[in-house]
Amino acid sequence: MEDIIVDIQLGLTEGNAQLVKEKTELALSRGIKAELIIKQGLMQPMKIIGQKFRTGEIFIPDVLMSSRAMHASLHVLKPHLTFDYKFSKGTIVIGTVAGDLHDIGKNMVSMILQSEGYKVVDLGIDVPAEGFITAVTKYKPDVLALSALLTTTMAEQHEVMNRLTMEGIRNQVKVIVGGGPITKEFAEAIGADAYASDMFSTIDAVKNLIPES
């Protein structure tokens, strides 16, 4: 493996966004393909970070720093990615439900989904049910991801599910729900297709819902 890829991996693990950005630019200047940088430089260390997060060796602030470093690299890489790579795996619409202004977890999920080769349409925060319905109709995503970080906004996820059914488009999209207060039982109760407890389980859930990816 090229030394420059190792440098990117180390920078990502340490959460050094500036170093990762500079090394990514250097790698491109040396003719290393963007797809290779993503697969080896970004995704390999992120998988290790995910394992460490699950076992309690590292925590959310550590993951956030690494995610920001990954985002810095992706910002440099995007213009160099082939069309097929960016859009071949599927489309994900993601957003935080109405009444909820939290976006750190959602942003991390968006970043890692993009790095995996998915097209991500991020609707932002405080998105009403109508906003999700409009997005599903417009973008025709494979997966709709709903985030809620407050117990008071959990019901909004249920409202979106109800609206999807009322509009006759529930069978057109798979739905993942997640966020601090959300449980697998709640996800099942509102009829979601999957539950994700963190950014890494979201990736697993998306892969399960879009098998061809």
C-alpha positions as CSV (number, residue, x, y, z in Angstrom):
1,M,0.0,0.0,0.0
2,E,1.3,3.5,-0.8
3,D,2.7,5.5,2.1
4,I,0.3,8.3,1.2
5,I,-2.7,6.0,1.8
6,V,-1.2,5.0,5.2
7,D,-0.8,8.7,6.1
8,I,-4.5,9.3,5.2
9,Q,-5.5,6.3,7.4
10,L,-3.5,7.6,10.3
11,G,-4.8,11.1,9.9
12,L,-8.4,9.8,9.9
13,T,-7.8,7.7,12.9
14,E,-6.4,10.7,14.8
15,G,-9.1,13.0,13.6
16,N,-6.7,15.4,11.9
17,A,-8.9,17.0,9.2
18,Q,-6.2,19.3,7.8
19,L,-3.7,16.5,7.5
20,V,-6.2,14.2,5.8
21,K,-7.2,17.0,3.4
22,E,-3.6,17.7,2.4
23,K,-2.7,14.1,2.0
24,T,-5.7,13.5,-0.1
25,E,-4.7,16.3,-2.4
26,L,-1.2,14.9,-2.6
27,A,-2.5,11.4,-3.4
28,L,-4.6,12.8,-6.3
29,S,-1.6,14.7,-7.6
30,R,0.4,11.5,-7.6
31,G,-2.3,9.8,-9.8
32,I,-4.0,7.7,-7.1
33,K,-7.6,7.1,-8.1
34,A,-10.3,8.8,-5.9
35,E,-12.1,5.4,-5.5
36,L,-9.0,3.8,-4.2
37,I,-8.4,6.6,-1.7
38,I,-12.0,6.1,-0.4
39,K,-11.8,2.3,-0.2
40,Q,-8.4,2.1,1.4
41,G,-7.7,5.5,2.9
42,L,-11.1,6.2,4.4
43,M,-13.3,3.1,4.7
44,Q,-10.7,0.7,6.1
45,P,-9.9,2.9,9.1
46,M,-13.6,3.9,9.5
47,K,-14.5,0.2,9.8
48,I,-11.9,-0.1,12.6
49,I,-13.3,3.0,14.3
50,G,-16.7,1.5,14.1
51,Q,-15.6,-1.6,15.8
52,K,-13.8,0.3,18.5
53,F,-17.0,2.5,19.0
54,R,-19.1,-0.6,19.4
55,T,-16.8,-2.1,22.0
56,G,-16.5,1.1,24.0
57,E,-12.8,1.8,23.2
58,I,-13.7,5.2,21.7
59,F,-16.6,7.5,22.1
60,I,-18.8,9.9,20.1
61,P,-16.3,12.8,20.2
62,D,-13.6,10.6,18.7
63,V,-15.9,9.4,16.0
64,L,-17.0,12.9,15.3
65,M,-13.4,14.1,14.8
66,S,-12.7,11.2,12.4
67,S,-15.9,11.9,10.6
68,R,-14.9,15.5,10.1
69,A,-11.6,14.4,8.8
70,M,-13.3,12.0,6.4
71,H,-15.6,14.8,5.2
72,A,-12.5,17.0,4.5
73,S,-11.2,14.2,2.2
74,L,-14.5,13.7,0.5
75,H,-14.8,17.4,-0.3
76,V,-11.5,17.1,-2.2
77,L,-12.4,13.8,-3.8
78,K,-16.0,14.5,-5.0
79,P,-15.0,16.3,-8.3
80,H,-12.7,13.3,-9.1
81,L,-15.3,10.5,-8.6
82,T,-16.8,8.9,-11.6
83,F,-20.5,9.3,-12.2
84,D,-21.1,5.6,-11.8
85,Y,-19.3,5.4,-8.5
86,K,-21.2,8.2,-7.0
87,F,-24.7,7.1,-8.0
88,S,-24.6,3.4,-8.7
89,K,-25.4,2.1,-5.2
90,G,-28.7,3.9,-4.6
91,T,-30.2,7.1,-3.3
92,I,-30.9,7.9,0.3
93,V,-33.0,10.8,1.6
94,I,-32.2,11.7,5.2
95,G,-33.4,14.3,7.6
96,T,-34.2,15.2,11.2
97,V,-37.9,15.3,11.9
98,A,-40.0,18.3,12.8
99,G,-39.3,19.9,16.1
100,D,-35.8,18.5,16.4
101,L,-32.8,20.7,15.7
102,H,-30.1,18.0,16.2
103,D,-27.9,17.2,13.3
104,I,-24.5,15.9,14.4
105,G,-25.5,12.2,14.1
106,K,-27.4,12.8,10.9
107,N,-24.4,14.6,9.4
108,M,-22.1,11.8,10.3
109,V,-24.4,9.3,8.7
110,S,-24.7,11.4,5.6
111,M,-20.9,11.6,5.3
112,I,-20.3,7.9,5.7
113,L,-23.1,7.0,3.3
114,Q,-21.5,9.2,0.7
115,S,-18.1,7.7,1.2
116,E,-19.7,4.3,0.6
117,G,-20.9,5.4,-2.8
118,Y,-24.5,6.3,-2.2
119,K,-26.2,9.5,-3.4
120,V,-27.4,11.3,-0.3
121,V,-30.1,14.0,-0.3
122,D,-29.9,15.7,3.1
123,L,-33.1,17.6,4.0
124,G,-31.6,19.1,7.1
125,I,-33.3,19.6,10.5
126,D,-36.8,20.3,11.6
127,V,-38.3,18.7,8.5
128,P,-42.1,18.3,8.6
129,A,-43.8,15.2,7.3
130,E,-44.8,17.0,4.2
131,G,-41.1,17.7,3.5
132,F,-40.3,14.0,3.5
133,I,-43.3,13.1,1.4
134,T,-42.2,15.7,-1.2
135,A,-38.7,14.4,-1.2
136,V,-39.7,10.8,-1.7
137,T,-41.9,11.8,-4.6
138,K,-39.2,14.0,-6.2
139,Y,-36.1,11.9,-5.7
140,K,-37.6,8.4,-5.6
141,P,-35.0,7.2,-3.1
142,D,-34.3,3.6,-2.3
143,V,-34.2,4.5,1.4
144,L,-35.7,7.2,3.6
145,A,-33.8,7.7,6.9
146,L,-35.5,9.6,9.7
147,S,-33.6,10.9,12.7
148,A,-35.1,12.0,16.0
149,L,-33.0,12.9,19.1
150,L,-35.7,13.9,21.5
151,T,-38.4,11.8,23.1
152,T,-40.8,14.6,22.2
153,T,-40.1,14.2,18.5
154,M,-40.3,10.4,18.3
155,A,-44.0,10.7,17.3
156,E,-43.0,12.7,14.2
157,Q,-41.3,9.6,12.8
158,H,-44.7,7.8,13.2
159,E,-46.4,10.7,11.5
160,V,-44.1,10.4,8.5
161,M,-44.9,6.7,8.3
162,N,-48.6,7.4,8.4
163,R,-48.3,10.1,5.7
164,L,-46.4,7.7,3.4
165,T,-49.2,5.3,3.7
166,M,-51.9,7.9,3.2
167,E,-50.2,9.2,0.1
168,G,-50.0,5.7,-1.3
169,I,-46.2,5.7,-1.5
170,R,-45.2,3.5,1.5
171,N,-44.3,0.6,-0.7
172,Q,-42.0,2.7,-2.9
173,V,-39.3,3.3,-0.3
174,K,-37.6,1.5,2.6
175,V,-37.5,3.4,5.9
176,I,-34.8,3.5,8.5
177,V,-35.4,5.2,11.8
178,G,-32.8,6.1,14.4
179,G,-31.7,8.6,17.1
180,G,-31.0,8.6,20.9
181,P,-34.5,7.7,22.2
182,I,-35.4,5.3,19.4
183,T,-35.5,1.6,20.0
184,K,-35.9,-1.5,17.8
185,E,-39.3,-2.1,19.3
186,F,-40.4,1.5,18.5
187,A,-39.2,1.1,14.9
188,E,-41.2,-2.1,14.6
189,A,-44.3,-0.6,16.2
190,I,-44.5,2.3,13.6
191,G,-43.8,0.0,10.7
192,A,-40.3,1.0,9.8
193,D,-38.2,-1.4,7.8
194,A,-35.1,-1.0,9.9
195,Y,-33.7,0.5,13.1
196,A,-30.2,2.0,13.4
197,S,-28.5,2.8,16.7
198,D,-25.5,4.6,15.2
199,M,-23.8,5.6,12.0
200,F,-22.2,2.2,11.5
201,S,-25.4,0.2,12.0
202,T,-27.0,2.6,9.5
203,I,-24.6,1.5,6.9
204,D,-25.3,-2.2,7.7
205,A,-29.1,-1.5,7.5
206,V,-28.8,0.3,4.2
207,K,-26.8,-2.6,2.7
208,N,-29.4,-5.0,3.9
209,L,-32.2,-2.9,2.4
210,I,-30.4,-2.5,-0.9
211,P,-28.9,-5.9,-1.4
212,E,-27.5,-5.2,-4.9
213,S,-25.3,-2.6,-3.3
